Amino acid sequence: MVLRSASVRARFIMLGALKLAIISEGVNSWPFYVAQSKSLFAREGIEADITLTGSSARQLDAEGFMSLGSTAEYFPTYPGPIAAARRSWAREHGHELLSFIRAMRAAHGWLTDRRNRNEAVQVLCARLDTDPVQAAAAFDAFAERPQPQITAAGLRQVIETVWEAEGFRRPRRAPENYMDLSYLARAEKFG
């Protein structure tokens, strides 16, 4: 997912507007759906325009392809659904970034509260045109997972996979060169 800032709204309540492009739509994008449908972005003072790309998983299932496993099975330290931004963008749009982080954390908290199961299933079904029984099972699995976190170990696994798949010859850089967790810490401290 990519964060970009649109023009700042004239209304004093809004800090700004974000345009989000979710590259792979599915259960991992559920917190984005919840943050939007529960107005959590607006509560944080930002307007979020989310563009979703269609998932081809259902099409592949319909064509007889079988799953070989999940990301969690093959990449246990993979950070999962995370948002990333260029450092220059983050410096220029720190308020929007902190607001986005708080809204996403609130969405994840809402999604892991079992009292919200029925409404969460409705949100997912509306977004993905999926069966309510499958959505309920997805909720149960999602509610058991910890909040996604980027770690050096998880990012190292991503770097190694990309370098191997792409055949890069240049030396791999340390994960710390690619991540700045200071905004997460600030969002937690002043949340």
C-alpha positions as CSV (number, residue, x, y, z in Angstrom):
1,M,0.0,0.0,0.0
2,V,1.2,3.5,-0.9
3,L,0.5,6.7,1.0
4,R,0.3,10.0,-0.9
5,S,-1.0,13.3,0.2
6,A,-3.6,15.2,-1.8
7,S,-4.3,18.9,-1.4
8,V,-5.1,20.0,2.1
9,R,-8.8,20.7,2.7
10,A,-10.0,24.2,3.6
11,R,-11.9,22.9,6.6
12,F,-9.9,23.5,9.7
13,I,-11.0,20.1,11.2
14,M,-9.3,18.2,8.4
15,L,-5.5,17.9,8.6
16,G,-5.3,16.8,5.0
17,A,-6.4,14.2,2.6
18,L,-4.7,10.9,1.8
19,K,-5.0,8.8,-1.3
20,L,-4.4,5.2,-0.6
21,A,-3.9,2.5,-3.1
22,I,-4.2,-1.0,-1.8
23,I,-2.4,-3.3,-4.1
24,S,-3.8,-6.6,-3.0
25,E,-7.3,-6.6,-1.8
26,G,-8.4,-9.2,0.7
27,V,-8.7,-10.0,4.4
28,N,-5.4,-8.4,5.1
29,S,-6.9,-5.1,4.0
30,W,-9.8,-5.4,6.4
31,P,-8.5,-2.7,8.8
32,F,-8.6,-0.2,5.9
33,Y,-12.2,-1.1,5.2
34,V,-13.1,-0.8,8.9
35,A,-11.2,2.5,9.3
36,Q,-13.1,3.9,6.3
37,S,-16.6,2.5,7.2
38,K,-16.3,3.5,10.9
39,S,-15.1,7.0,10.0
40,L,-11.9,6.4,12.0
41,F,-9.8,8.4,9.5
42,A,-12.2,11.4,9.8
43,R,-12.1,11.1,13.6
44,E,-8.3,11.6,13.3
45,G,-8.8,14.6,11.1
46,I,-7.9,13.2,7.7
47,E,-9.9,12.2,4.6
48,A,-8.9,8.9,3.1
49,D,-9.7,8.1,-0.5
50,I,-9.0,4.3,-0.8
51,T,-8.6,2.7,-4.2
52,L,-8.7,-1.1,-4.2
53,T,-7.4,-3.4,-6.8
54,G,-9.4,-6.6,-7.4
55,S,-8.1,-9.8,-6.0
56,S,-7.7,-12.7,-8.5
57,A,-7.8,-15.4,-5.8
58,R,-11.5,-16.2,-6.5
59,Q,-10.8,-16.3,-10.2
60,L,-7.9,-18.7,-9.7
61,D,-10.1,-20.9,-7.4
62,A,-12.8,-20.9,-10.1
63,E,-10.2,-22.0,-12.7
64,G,-9.2,-25.0,-10.5
65,F,-5.9,-23.7,-9.1
66,M,-5.1,-24.8,-5.6
67,S,-3.4,-22.9,-2.8
68,L,0.1,-24.2,-2.0
69,G,0.1,-22.4,1.4
70,S,-0.2,-19.1,3.0
71,T,2.3,-16.3,3.5
72,A,2.3,-17.1,7.2
73,E,3.3,-20.7,6.5
74,Y,6.2,-19.9,4.2
75,F,7.3,-16.6,5.7
76,P,6.6,-16.7,9.5
77,T,8.5,-13.5,10.2
78,Y,6.9,-11.6,7.3
79,P,5.4,-8.3,8.7
80,G,2.0,-8.8,7.1
81,P,-0.2,-6.0,6.0
82,I,1.8,-2.8,6.6
83,A,1.8,0.7,5.2
84,A,4.9,2.3,3.9
85,A,5.9,5.9,2.8
86,R,9.0,7.6,1.6
87,R,10.9,9.3,4.4
88,S,10.6,12.6,2.6
89,W,6.9,12.3,2.4
90,A,6.7,11.4,6.1
91,R,8.7,14.4,7.1
92,E,6.5,16.7,5.0
93,H,3.2,15.1,6.2
94,G,3.9,14.1,9.7
95,H,0.5,15.1,11.1
96,E,-1.3,13.1,8.4
97,L,0.9,10.1,9.0
98,L,0.4,10.1,12.7
99,S,-3.3,10.4,12.2
100,F,-3.3,7.6,9.7
101,I,-1.4,5.3,12.2
102,R,-3.9,6.1,15.0
103,A,-6.9,5.4,12.7
104,M,-5.4,2.1,11.6
105,R,-4.6,1.0,15.1
106,A,-8.1,1.9,16.2
107,A,-9.4,-0.2,13.2
108,H,-7.3,-3.2,14.2
109,G,-8.5,-2.8,17.8
110,W,-12.1,-2.7,16.7
111,L,-11.5,-5.8,14.5
112,T,-10.1,-7.9,17.2
113,D,-13.0,-7.2,19.6
114,R,-15.2,-10.2,19.2
115,R,-18.3,-8.1,20.0
116,N,-17.9,-6.6,16.6
117,R,-17.9,-9.9,14.7
118,N,-21.3,-9.5,13.0
119,E,-20.7,-6.0,11.8
120,A,-17.1,-6.9,10.7
121,V,-18.5,-9.7,8.6
122,Q,-20.9,-7.3,7.0
123,V,-18.1,-4.9,6.2
124,L,-16.0,-7.6,4.6
125,C,-18.9,-9.1,2.6
126,A,-19.8,-5.6,1.3
127,R,-16.2,-5.0,0.2
128,L,-15.2,-8.4,-1.2
129,D,-18.5,-10.0,-2.3
130,T,-17.7,-13.0,-0.2
131,D,-19.8,-15.6,1.6
132,P,-20.8,-14.7,5.2
133,V,-19.7,-18.1,6.5
134,Q,-16.2,-17.6,5.0
135,A,-16.1,-14.0,6.3
136,A,-17.0,-15.2,9.8
137,A,-14.2,-17.8,9.7
138,A,-11.8,-15.1,8.4
139,F,-12.9,-12.9,11.3
140,D,-12.1,-15.6,13.8
141,A,-8.7,-16.1,12.4
142,F,-8.0,-12.4,12.1
143,A,-9.0,-11.8,15.7
144,E,-6.4,-14.2,16.9
145,R,-3.5,-12.6,15.1
146,P,-1.4,-9.9,16.7
147,Q,-1.4,-6.4,15.2
148,P,1.0,-6.4,12.3
149,Q,4.4,-5.1,13.1
150,I,7.4,-4.5,11.0
151,T,10.5,-6.0,12.5
152,A,14.1,-6.3,11.4
153,A,13.7,-10.1,11.1
154,G,10.6,-9.8,9.0
155,L,12.0,-7.2,6.7
156,R,15.2,-9.2,6.4
157,Q,13.2,-12.1,5.1
158,V,11.5,-9.8,2.5
159,I,14.8,-8.4,1.4
160,E,16.3,-11.9,1.0
161,T,13.3,-13.1,-1.0
162,V,13.3,-10.1,-3.3
163,W,17.1,-10.3,-3.9
164,E,16.8,-14.0,-4.7
165,A,13.8,-13.6,-6.9
166,E,15.1,-10.6,-8.8
167,G,18.7,-11.9,-9.0
168,F,20.1,-8.6,-7.6
169,R,23.9,-8.6,-7.5
170,R,24.4,-5.5,-5.4
171,P,24.9,-6.1,-1.7
172,R,21.9,-6.3,0.5
173,R,21.4,-3.5,3.0
174,A,20.4,-4.0,6.6
175,P,16.7,-3.7,7.3
176,E,17.3,-0.7,9.4
177,N,18.2,1.2,6.2
178,Y,14.6,0.8,5.0
179,M,12.5,1.4,8.2
180,D,12.0,4.3,10.5
181,L,9.7,3.3,13.3
182,S,9.9,6.7,15.0
183,Y,6.4,7.6,13.8
184,L,4.9,4.5,15.3
185,A,6.5,5.4,18.6
186,R,5.2,8.9,18.4
187,A,1.7,7.7,17.6
188,E,1.8,5.4,20.6
189,K,3.2,8.1,22.9
190,F,0.8,10.8,22.0
191,G,-2.0,8.6,20.7
